[in-house]
Structures are given as C-alpha cells and as structure tokens.
Amino acid sequence: MLEELKRSVYEANMELPRKGLITYTWGNVSGIDREKGLFVIKPSGVDYDILKPEDMVVMDLLGNKVEGDLNPSSDTATHLELYKVFLTVGGIVHTHSPMATSWAQAGRGIPCYGTTHADYFYGEIPCARNLTEEEIEEGYEKNTGLVIIETLQGRNPMHVPGILCKNHGPFTWGTDADNAVHNAVVLEEIAKMNLMTELLNPSIIPAPQCMQDKHFMRKHGPNAYYGQKKS
Ligand SMILES: O=C(CO)[C@@H](O)[C@H](O)COP(=O)(O)O
C-alpha cells in the first residue's frame, strides 16, 4: 500500500512540469494514507528531471520523517496542517503556476465569471492574507497552513479545492494526489481566463448565482452550499 502511494504521489509530481505548472524544483505534491497515518511528499529541492519514485519521503502526522534518504519538501508543515483539518482531503499540491501566482502576488481572489470555474470551485477562490512577522518567525510553512484554514473557515474544502496565498502562490487539494493536480491545472486555466476576461470587460461581474449553483451542484450534489444546506 505504501509503495503504491509513493508511486502515485511520484506520478502526480511528474504531472506538474508536464502540465506547465512549475519550473525547475518549484512546487510539490503529497498524498495521504489515513489508515496508516502517513503521508508521502516530494523531497525538497530536487529537479523534476531527475526525480525518482524512491526519492519520495514518508512522513507521519506528527511531522516526523518515517522513510526516505532526502529532506521532505520545505512546505511539508503546510501540507500537514491541512491534512489534520481537511479530513476528506487525500492529496495536496503547491505550485508557482504563473497565472495563479500572479493573482496571489496581486492579493486578489479569483471570482467566478463562468461555468468552467463553477464546475469545479463553488464561489470565489479566495486569497489568504499575508502572515504577520510573528507568524513568519514562529513557523512560515505551519502558519501558511493555519491561515489557509482560517480563510476557508465554514466552507467545505472539497467545494473550494484550492486557494491563493498572498505574495506566494496557489495550493490545491482533492480526493487524492492525482485529483489535487487536476484541480491545480483547472485553477491555472481559470486564472488565465479571468485575466483575459477582465481585460476584455473591466466592469465584469461574477456569473449569476443560479448558473453557479446549477453547474456546481450537477457535479457535487444538491447540498454543496457554503457550509449550510439549501432547504
Ligand atoms: O514556495 C516555495 C518557495 O517559495 C517552495 O514551494 C518551493 O517552490 C519548493 O520547495 P521544495 O518543495 O523543493 O522544498
């Protein structure tokens, strides 16, 4: 089972350069086996051109390295905080994909302007605030995870499977590592479309709520509202 997870997380990591979401060593993908209480993550600083399945690092939910010769990703503490709270999440991705990272650097959330967005993300894809100096001092990666959780407070993470971290970049998640990468690709496409949409129509407003509801509910069921059930 663990070998299967290492292989699937390795394959998911290799999708990032294939889909143009990262350059060099940027970004990372992890996947969790909740029965074992272990998650697998990309090693830190390893170029995807030379990454191998056996390079994957196995971590426990206390943040200890259980298996692997290399250091885990520098973002491991962020993945860990999210796994501890987002209990339905099976995989997490961080990238520096250019368009989503540009929205993150601009400190803007990504509004829902169309059905492409609404099929995967219910409502705005938020931009999490900057960390304070104290939070950075205390632990940048851990507090990045806590600020992501704070920003999504009250929303089902599987209804908004991604977020932007201001002046940093996007994090996405999903049912497993492969699904998390899928959501990272969709997020980058939406970021690209929205930039063009705002250029073509600077006074654009979000798509009608009834359209957003229809498109999201048709894939995610009738109760996929912001934390409350529609009567
Ligand atoms: O966001 C950052 C650096 O700004 C990191 O995500 C790096 O892009 C990848 O770090 P490793 O996973 O290789 O430690």
The ligand as an SDF file (V2000), in Angstrom:
LIG
                    3D

 14 13  0  0  0  0  0  0  0  0999 V2000
    7.1520   28.1100   -2.3870 O   0  0  0  0  0  0  0  0  0  0  0  0
    8.2950   27.6750   -2.3570 C   0  0  0  0  0  0  0  0  0  0  0  0
    9.4630   28.5920   -2.3610 C   0  0  0  0  0  0  0  0  0  0  0  0
    8.9940   29.9310   -2.4700 O   0  0  0  0  0  0  0  0  0  0  0  0
    8.5210   26.1930   -2.3620 C   0  0  0  0  0  0  0  0  0  0  0  0
    7.2590   25.5690   -2.5990 O   0  0  0  0  0  0  0  0  0  0  0  0
    9.4510   25.7580   -3.4770 C   0  0  0  0  0  0  0  0  0  0  0  0
    8.8670   26.1500   -4.7120 O   0  0  0  0  0  0  0  0  0  0  0  0
    9.5900   24.2450   -3.4930 C   0  0  0  0  0  0  0  0  0  0  0  0
   10.2500   23.8940   -2.3100 O   0  0  0  0  0  0  0  0  0  0  0  0
   10.6090   22.3470   -2.0560 P   0  0  0  0  0  0  0  0  0  0  0  0
    9.3350   21.5620   -2.1120 O   0  0  0  0  0  0  0  0  0  0  0  0
   11.5590   21.9230   -3.1650 O   0  0  0  0  0  0  0  0  0  0  0  0
   11.2540   22.3470   -0.6850 O   0  0  0  0  0  0  0  0  0  0  0  0
  1  2  2  0
  2  3  1  0
  2  5  1  0
  3  4  1  0
  5  6  1  0
  5  7  1  0
  7  8  1  0
  7  9  1  0
  9 10  1  0
 10 11  1  0
 11 12  2  0
 11 13  1  0
 11 14  1  0
M  END
$$$$
